[in-house]
Amino acid sequence: MIIYNVTINVDESIHQEWINWIQIHIPKVLATGKFTEAKLTKVLIEEEMGGVTYSVQYRAKSRADLDSYYKHDADKLRNDGQSKFADKILAFRTELEIIDEYTVKFNS
């Protein structure tokens, strides 16, 4: 599995508008069929540059699914946010390969 992580610093002047937009944007990304789930998280460390930082983690079943997203969907979906918020957001992307996963099981 691959995690496609998008970290976004959002200017406080458009913060609520961006939150409203991202909650519509994430389902559009999932609707491409390239990802199985997504998590929207708030970064709890204050940035020197100000603003509020978020991370969206999309889980893809394979490298091929992520590559297909890049080829067929990424530009259009990225441009939606960039054209709407321009210089009020700063985003960077990372790819993570899941090596192993662990869960804690509690006895009832």
DOSEBA-141342 format. One record per residue (C-alpha): residue number from 0; residue in one letter; chain; x, y, z. Coordinates in Angstrom, 2 decimals, always signed. Layout:
BEGIN
{loti:NUM | lumdren:a | lose:A | east:X | north:Y | up:Z}
...
***
This chain:
BEGIN
{loti:0 | lumdren:m | lose:A | east:+0.00 | north:+0.00 | up:+0.00}
{loti:1 | lumdren:i | lose:A | east:+1.03 | north:+3.57 | up:-0.68}
{loti:2 | lumdren:i | lose:A | east:+0.08 | north:+6.70 | up:+1.25}
{loti:3 | lumdren:y | lose:A | east:-0.10 | north:+9.85 | up:-0.84}
{loti:4 | lumdren:n | lose:A | east:+0.26 | north:+12.65 | up:+1.69}
{loti:5 | lumdren:v | lose:A | east:-0.58 | north:+16.26 | up:+0.89}
{loti:6 | lumdren:t | lose:A | east:+0.47 | north:+18.81 | up:+3.53}
{loti:7 | lumdren:i | lose:A | east:-1.17 | north:+22.22 | up:+3.17}
{loti:8 | lumdren:n | lose:A | east:-0.50 | north:+25.44 | up:+5.05}
{loti:9 | lumdren:v | lose:A | east:-3.64 | north:+27.59 | up:+4.93}
{loti:10 | lumdren:d | lose:A | east:-3.68 | north:+31.35 | up:+5.48}
{loti:11 | lumdren:e | lose:A | east:-5.96 | north:+32.21 | up:+8.39}
{loti:12 | lumdren:s | lose:A | east:-7.89 | north:+34.70 | up:+6.23}
{loti:13 | lumdren:i | lose:A | east:-9.40 | north:+31.86 | up:+4.15}
{loti:14 | lumdren:h | lose:A | east:-9.26 | north:+29.08 | up:+6.75}
{loti:15 | lumdren:q | lose:A | east:-12.99 | north:+28.35 | up:+7.09}
{loti:16 | lumdren:e | lose:A | east:-13.58 | north:+28.65 | up:+3.34}
{loti:17 | lumdren:w | lose:A | east:-10.74 | north:+26.18 | up:+2.74}
{loti:18 | lumdren:i | lose:A | east:-12.15 | north:+23.73 | up:+5.31}
{loti:19 | lumdren:n | lose:A | east:-15.51 | north:+23.83 | up:+3.54}
{loti:20 | lumdren:w | lose:A | east:-13.80 | north:+23.30 | up:+0.17}
{loti:21 | lumdren:i | lose:A | east:-11.51 | north:+20.43 | up:+1.28}
{loti:22 | lumdren:q | lose:A | east:-14.50 | north:+18.51 | up:+2.66}
{loti:23 | lumdren:i | lose:A | east:-15.91 | north:+18.54 | up:-0.88}
{loti:24 | lumdren:h | lose:A | east:-12.53 | north:+18.03 | up:-2.57}
{loti:25 | lumdren:i | lose:A | east:-11.55 | north:+14.85 | up:-0.71}
{loti:26 | lumdren:p | lose:A | east:-14.63 | north:+12.89 | up:-1.89}
{loti:27 | lumdren:k | lose:A | east:-13.82 | north:+14.02 | up:-5.46}
{loti:28 | lumdren:v | lose:A | east:-10.33 | north:+12.57 | up:-5.14}
{loti:29 | lumdren:l | lose:A | east:-11.76 | north:+9.33 | up:-3.72}
{loti:30 | lumdren:a | lose:A | east:-14.28 | north:+9.21 | up:-6.58}
{loti:31 | lumdren:t | lose:A | east:-11.39 | north:+8.73 | up:-9.03}
{loti:32 | lumdren:g | lose:A | east:-11.25 | north:+5.14 | up:-7.77}
{loti:33 | lumdren:k | lose:A | east:-7.49 | north:+5.34 | up:-7.23}
{loti:34 | lumdren:f | lose:A | east:-7.65 | north:+5.48 | up:-3.41}
{loti:35 | lumdren:t | lose:A | east:-9.38 | north:+3.36 | up:-0.79}
{loti:36 | lumdren:e | lose:A | east:-9.62 | north:+5.94 | up:+2.00}
{loti:37 | lumdren:a | lose:A | east:-8.51 | north:+9.38 | up:+3.12}
{loti:38 | lumdren:k | lose:A | east:-7.79 | north:+11.07 | up:+6.43}
{loti:39 | lumdren:l | lose:A | east:-7.83 | north:+14.81 | up:+7.05}
{loti:40 | lumdren:t | lose:A | east:-5.63 | north:+15.76 | up:+9.99}
{loti:41 | lumdren:k | lose:A | east:-4.55 | north:+19.01 | up:+11.57}
{loti:42 | lumdren:v | lose:A | east:-0.82 | north:+19.46 | up:+12.21}
{loti:43 | lumdren:l | lose:A | east:-0.42 | north:+20.41 | up:+15.86}
{loti:44 | lumdren:i | lose:A | east:+2.91 | north:+22.22 | up:+15.52}
{loti:45 | lumdren:e | lose:A | east:+2.72 | north:+25.97 | up:+14.95}
{loti:46 | lumdren:e | lose:A | east:+4.49 | north:+27.09 | up:+11.78}
{loti:47 | lumdren:e | lose:A | east:+6.81 | north:+30.09 | up:+11.89}
{loti:48 | lumdren:m | lose:A | east:+5.13 | north:+31.34 | up:+8.72}
{loti:49 | lumdren:g | lose:A | east:+1.76 | north:+31.38 | up:+10.48}
{loti:50 | lumdren:g | lose:A | east:-1.44 | north:+29.91 | up:+9.13}
{loti:51 | lumdren:v | lose:A | east:-2.92 | north:+26.53 | up:+9.97}
{loti:52 | lumdren:t | lose:A | east:-1.41 | north:+23.35 | up:+8.57}
{loti:53 | lumdren:y | lose:A | east:-3.27 | north:+20.20 | up:+7.58}
{loti:54 | lumdren:s | lose:A | east:-2.32 | north:+16.84 | up:+6.15}
{loti:55 | lumdren:v | lose:A | east:-4.54 | north:+14.78 | up:+3.89}
{loti:56 | lumdren:q | lose:A | east:-3.49 | north:+11.15 | up:+3.64}
{loti:57 | lumdren:y | lose:A | east:-4.89 | north:+9.18 | up:+0.73}
{loti:58 | lumdren:r | lose:A | east:-4.33 | north:+5.41 | up:+0.74}
{loti:59 | lumdren:a | lose:A | east:-3.74 | north:+3.70 | up:-2.62}
{loti:60 | lumdren:k | lose:A | east:-3.68 | north:-0.08 | up:-3.05}
{loti:61 | lumdren:s | lose:A | east:-0.66 | north:+0.07 | up:-5.33}
{loti:62 | lumdren:r | lose:A | east:+1.98 | north:+2.21 | up:-6.99}
{loti:63 | lumdren:a | lose:A | east:+0.11 | north:+1.66 | up:-10.26}
{loti:64 | lumdren:d | lose:A | east:-3.05 | north:+3.24 | up:-8.78}
{loti:65 | lumdren:l | lose:A | east:-1.08 | north:+6.28 | up:-7.63}
{loti:66 | lumdren:d | lose:A | east:+0.65 | north:+6.60 | up:-11.01}
{loti:67 | lumdren:s | lose:A | east:-2.74 | north:+6.39 | up:-12.72}
{loti:68 | lumdren:y | lose:A | east:-4.02 | north:+9.19 | up:-10.48}
{loti:69 | lumdren:y | lose:A | east:-1.03 | north:+11.35 | up:-11.46}
{loti:70 | lumdren:k | lose:A | east:-1.59 | north:+10.63 | up:-15.14}
{loti:71 | lumdren:h | lose:A | east:-5.37 | north:+11.04 | up:-15.34}
{loti:72 | lumdren:d | lose:A | east:-6.61 | north:+13.12 | up:-12.39}
{loti:73 | lumdren:a | lose:A | east:-4.00 | north:+15.02 | up:-10.39}
{loti:74 | lumdren:d | lose:A | east:-3.56 | north:+18.13 | up:-12.54}
{loti:75 | lumdren:k | lose:A | east:-7.27 | north:+18.94 | up:-12.74}
{loti:76 | lumdren:l | lose:A | east:-7.91 | north:+18.33 | up:-9.05}
{loti:77 | lumdren:r | lose:A | east:-4.83 | north:+20.29 | up:-7.96}
{loti:78 | lumdren:n | lose:A | east:-5.76 | north:+23.20 | up:-10.19}
{loti:79 | lumdren:d | lose:A | east:-9.21 | north:+23.42 | up:-8.59}
{loti:80 | lumdren:g | lose:A | east:-7.67 | north:+24.40 | up:-5.25}
{loti:81 | lumdren:q | lose:A | east:-4.81 | north:+26.42 | up:-6.66}
{loti:82 | lumdren:s | lose:A | east:-7.08 | north:+28.57 | up:-8.83}
{loti:83 | lumdren:k | lose:A | east:-9.50 | north:+29.12 | up:-5.93}
{loti:84 | lumdren:f | lose:A | east:-6.97 | north:+29.95 | up:-3.19}
{loti:85 | lumdren:a | lose:A | east:-3.86 | north:+31.01 | up:-5.18}
{loti:86 | lumdren:d | lose:A | east:-1.17 | north:+32.33 | up:-2.84}
{loti:87 | lumdren:k | lose:A | east:-3.24 | north:+31.75 | up:+0.32}
{loti:88 | lumdren:i | lose:A | east:-2.22 | north:+28.08 | up:+0.49}
{loti:89 | lumdren:l | lose:A | east:+1.12 | north:+26.33 | up:+0.24}
{loti:90 | lumdren:a | lose:A | east:+1.09 | north:+22.59 | up:-0.42}
{loti:91 | lumdren:f | lose:A | east:+3.69 | north:+19.89 | up:-0.74}
{loti:92 | lumdren:r | lose:A | east:+3.28 | north:+16.21 | up:-1.42}
{loti:93 | lumdren:t | lose:A | east:+5.05 | north:+13.08 | up:-0.21}
{loti:94 | lumdren:e | lose:A | east:+4.66 | north:+9.41 | up:-0.99}
{loti:95 | lumdren:l | lose:A | east:+4.97 | north:+6.77 | up:+1.73}
{loti:96 | lumdren:e | lose:A | east:+5.15 | north:+3.03 | up:+1.31}
{loti:97 | lumdren:i | lose:A | east:+3.52 | north:+1.02 | up:+4.09}
{loti:98 | lumdren:i | lose:A | east:+5.94 | north:-1.67 | up:+5.19}
{loti:99 | lumdren:d | lose:A | east:+3.91 | north:-3.11 | up:+8.05}
{loti:100 | lumdren:e | lose:A | east:+0.95 | north:-2.14 | up:+10.21}
{loti:101 | lumdren:y | lose:A | east:+0.27 | north:-2.85 | up:+13.86}
{loti:102 | lumdren:t | lose:A | east:-2.86 | north:-2.48 | up:+15.93}
{loti:103 | lumdren:v | lose:A | east:-3.54 | north:-2.78 | up:+19.61}
{loti:104 | lumdren:k | lose:A | east:-6.22 | north:-5.26 | up:+20.54}
{loti:105 | lumdren:f | lose:A | east:-7.90 | north:-4.86 | up:+23.87}
{loti:106 | lumdren:n | lose:A | east:-9.55 | north:-7.68 | up:+25.75}
{loti:107 | lumdren:s | lose:A | east:-13.14 | north:-6.96 | up:+26.68}
***
